Amino acid sequence: MSGVKHGLEAHGEPDLKRQANDTREKGVAYLKKEYILVDSGSSRSIAEYNDEEEAGAEDRPGLEAQGDGRRKGKGKGRNKKDRGQNKNRDLRQVKEAKQLCPKYIQGDPTAEGAAGPVCAFGDNCRFVHNIQEYLDSKKPEIVSEAFPTCPVFETLGYCPMGFKCKFLSSHYDKDHMELFKRGTEDERKKLWDANHEVNIISGDQKFDLIKRKFPFTKTAHILDIIDSIQQEARDRINQPSANKEGDKKDEESKPATDAPQIVEREKELNERREKQRELYLQYKDTRYFAQEKKTLDFRGKKIVSPLTTVGNLPYRRLMKKLGADITYSEMALATPLIQGTNSEWALPKAHVSEYPGFGVQIACSKAWQAAKAAEALSTNCSNISEINLNSGCPIDLLYKQGSGSALLDNAARMIRCLNAMNYVSNDVPISVKIRTGTKDSHPIADTLVKRLVFETDVAAITLHGRSRQQRYTRSADWDYISKVAKSLREAESEFAESPQGKESRDGKTRIQFVGNGDIYNFEDWTNILQNDHNIDSIMVARGALIKPWIFEEIDSQQYIDKSSTERLEILKDYAKFAMDHWGTDEYGISQSRRFFCEFMSFFHRYIPMGICERFPVKLNERPPSWKGRDDLETLLGGTNVQDWIKVSELFFGKVDDSFVFLPKHKSSSFPAA
């Protein structure tokens, strides 16, 4: 195992007691004096980090922050800026001036012996058809010691980007103007089997969604069931008041003769109501769920939280390599999924190494959205282990739409969403992620989980130990998480003794319960799971972004002080996985560099143990301005975006003038003094 390892025995009990009784300022990471910079002009200070666990979520289409960054409305805060964030970031990358036609990427389709059709647009095509003309206009290749040859060519035995590749010379015969491949076709197939991506929706399937031709048959049925139960409840509420009016008044108000249109309409309403009553009688005493689900077992599993923007496919692939058992997609919005939007259907994509153990998280506000999204996912994506309903996202725009943490204020609607998803998802289990509540003073998770036990067949519940009001500030409340876990187990025992419970859950595993919030070292992880057997596992978010080897520490049960060289190797893996995913052409390299910098906005926050005066450093502790044990360590800890771009140049070559990146938080936007 790599890295300098620090077990408890190495430092002894006295040091731990000293730390426990330390009266120094909270929130500060104390460093050894020789590593502290005293230059007041340095930009490396106790910075206000962007602690958005779902970092970048407000950059998503449909979730853009409104206005110029100033708060609207009345009150004393109306003219204050929004927490120093760069609102409305435009991170679209510039494409090539002359682009090669997709039909010519792997060679001239008109050449002798070439397969594949010629471009249907001919001379009217807006792309270049002359390969030599394209190569003459193409920007210089990437020069990188980390990747002397095309990384995708090494992964697959060929490069899908062909002539567009920025490492073209490593798989190109210039004399004959031919691309070449490595090994036999069987060997390349083995490479593809081990490295391909899954959950890719076909063009025909996407077209059916766009044109509203997708048959949401299960969704239609479950919505009828839900509607019949709601209508019966409404009738039951309205019945007493109707009786008070009396039949006499009804007779007096009724017209002598009804028009044919009214008679026909009443007939249709009566027929519809009769069908609703039949459905109600059929399902009123049952939990209307379709079929047996795959079993979820989270006990002791190492789980990476759903993370918007930074939790992309290359990052999840990196975490799988570093020991993660379960990963989740970035949060996908239900309505764009139903509409077949390309950007939204890119989110359920996963690397083959992620399955089994890959979950897709969706956000929605209504049962029909939840059902349709779940049916579309379970039908079109075969490599999904669970579908997770986001009921905890604190973003204002989602909350105002009734999704995310707004579902905490409307438990009945959340339950309808979960039940609808469960009915249509085939054998894919349904899970939910919640917060303690929407307000600090009113936690509701302990009562909510009881309703989830009695009224749903949810397979797993994840609780983030903060309220919506807290967003990601202040420490997560693990005492309350334990209280909720206990309430869940008590509710399960109570339900198991009921007639409905014996019929519904006989022989099934218990609901998996996962805690989430502020886990940054193996001691916190181990102590929680050993002391509270009601909690099955722990989900890690920012801790895995800042210290991706956290699961290695958990497995070894000791702190690991990664050297700068070892951390650079982790970044190299991420860079390679990014190019495997986004490609090695001009646009793919820009995208890879952009998301590399997004990752660095968290990764740079790691404080090397070797320079710390005490450890463990907590997630919310900030260091003074510091220097590393070598120049590379200093660079990797740089707080300025230019430092992150400089690190990216080690893998993607010199940055181009057209590259665009603006960090989410303004504290990283300005060059050092």
PyMOL commands that set and color helices and strands:
alter all, ss='L'
color gray80, all
select helices_A, chain A and resi 8-20+33-35+57-59+102-104+122-124+131-137+151-156+162-164+168-171+185-195+203-210+217-245+247-253+260-283+313-321+334-338+342-345+352-354+367-380+396-400+404-409+411-424+445-455+478-497+499-504+522-531+542-546+550-556+564-582+586-603+609-611+631-636+641-652+666-668
alter helices_A, ss='H'
color red, helices_A
select strands_A, chain A and resi 4-6+172-173+178-179+197-198+302-304+327-328+332-333+350-351+358-363+386-391+430-435+460-464+512-516+537-540+559-561
alter strands_A, ss='S'
color yellow, strands_A
deselect
rebuild
show_as cartoon
